[in-house]
């Protein structure tokens, strides 16, 4: 894989994770908008758990070894491979601690029904989210090394992230508003229109 191809692939992985994290951090449980989703709290609690677990699995794979399996036959696209190309590592001790904690959570709780750890208390999702934040910061630093290596300072991807989370926030607010006013005659027709549109779309 050429350095430019590596940059594009790594940025794609990083910004996809960043979008998910911003949706989690800025939209679902932002203190300023909590009141908007109080009537849909069970749904958003479930969404919160799903996004945290998905983020953990998505991010930690980027910190897997460069090769795995018998005799290293399986190659991974990961930070180790990027660092080998650019000839520089920016991973700190704090990053390593967070990565190890996330890998244990992924390996023992998400990927396998490990009998020993199944009897242990799961770490709080807020703790996992904080570890993910550390890992994402590390990935941004790794990405910066690729940009410097390729003499590329384009940051279009970062602007895309902000726009995406804002769109999600807007959609969530509309949905929560309709849930809150589902019994109102003024807005009931909107919900009926939505259900009819959905049935037609799904071919019910």
N, C-alpha and C positions, 0 to 999 in steps of 0.2 A: 504494500500500500504506500503510495507516494505521500509526502508531507501535506500537500494541498488536500488530497482525498481524506487523509487522516483528520485534518482540521475541520473539514465539512462534516464528517461523520461524528466527530467529538462534539462539535457545536450543536448538531442535531440532538444528540443524546442529552447534552447539558441543558439546552433551552427547553426541551420537553419536560425535563425534571423541574426546571425553574418555574415554568408555567404552573405545573401541578402544585408546587410549594406555595406560590403566590396566591393561588386560588384557596389553598388551605389556610394560609396565614392572614390574608387580607380580606377574604370574602366570607368564609364560613363562620369564623368566630371572632371577627373584628369587633372590639368593644363598641364602636360607634354604630354598628348596624345589628347588634344582637336582637334588639326589639323587633326587627323586621322578620325574624324567623322564629319567634317564640311559639307560634302556632304549628310550626313544622319541625320542632326540635327533635323528635324521634328520627325523622328522615335525615336531617342534617348530622345528627350524631352518628348514624350509620354511614353516611357519606364520608364523614371525617375519618372513621376507622378504615374504610376502604382505601381512601387516598393515602393515608399514612402507610399502610401495609404495602400498597402498590409502589409508593415512592421508595420505600426501604428496599424492596426487591429490585427496582429499576436502577437505583443508584449503586448499591453494593456490588452489582455485577461488574461495574466499571473498575472496581478495586480488586477483582479476582486476579489470580496469577496469570502471567502471560501465556503459560502452557499448563494444561491439566491432563489427567488421565494417564493410562499406561504408557510409559516412555515419553510422556509429553506430547502425545499425538494430537490432542485437541488444543487449538490455538484460540485465544480470546482477544477481542478488541477491548483494551483496558488501559488504565493509567500507566502501568509498567511498560507497555508497548510504546506509548507516547513518549515517556521519559527516555526510553532507549533511543528513539529517533532524535529528540531534541538535545540529548546529552545533559539533562539537568533535572533535578528533583526539587520540588517545592513542598513536599509533604512534611508536616511538622509532627512532633510527638503528640500534640493535642489532636491532630487529624487522625493519627494512628490509633489512639485510644477510642475515638468515636467510630472509626471504621471497624475495629475489632468488635465493639458492642453491637453495631448494626449487623455484622456478619453472623454473630451468634444468634441474634434475633431471627435473621433470614434462614439460617441453616437449621436451627432447632425448633422454630415455631411456625415459620411460613412454608418452608420447603418440605419438611418432614414432621411426622407425628412422633417426635422423639420421646420415648417412654420415660426416661429419667427426668427430662426437663418439663414434661407434661404435668408433673406434680408440683413444679415450682410456680411461684407467683409471677405473672407476666409483668414486664416493666410498663409503667404508665405510658400511654400514647403521647402525652406531652413530652415525656423524656425522650422517646424515640424521635419525635419531631425536632427537638433541639439538637439531637445527634445528626439528623439529616441536614439541618441548617449548617452545621460545621462541615459536613462532607461536601455540600454544595459549594461553600466558600472555597474549599480545597480544589474542587473541580474547576472553578473559575480561574484560580491561580494556574492550574495546569494548562487550561485553555489559553491563558495569556502567554505562556511559554511557547505554545505552538504558533500563536500570532506573531510573536517576536521572531521566532525561527523562520517563519515564512514572510517576514517583513509586511505583515498585514495588520492593520488596526481598525478594520471595519467592525462596527458594533450594531449593525442593523438588527441582529437577533435580540439584543437587549430591549430595543424599542418595541418589538413585536410582543415580548412578554408582558409589558405594562398594558398594552392595548387589549390583550386577551383576557387578563384578569379583570379588567374593567368591564368587559362585555359579560363575563360570567356574573359579576356583581349585579349588573343591571338585570339580567335574566332572573337571577335568584330573587331579587327584590320584587319583580313583577309577580313571580310565582307565589311568594309569601303573601303579597298583598291580596291576591285572588283567594288564597286559602283563608285568610283572615276574614274576607268579605263574601265567603261562599254562600251565605244565607241571605245576602242582600239582594233585593229585587233588581237594584240598579246594575249589579254586576253578574247576576245569574245567567243572563243571556250570553255573556262572554264565555263562561264556562261551558254552556251548552254548545256554542259554536265550536269551541275547541274539541269537545268530545266527538261531535259530528265529523269534524275535519279529520280527527285521528282515526275514527272508524273507517272513513273513506280511504285514507292513506294506507291502512293496514288491510283493507279489503274485507272488513267484517260484514 
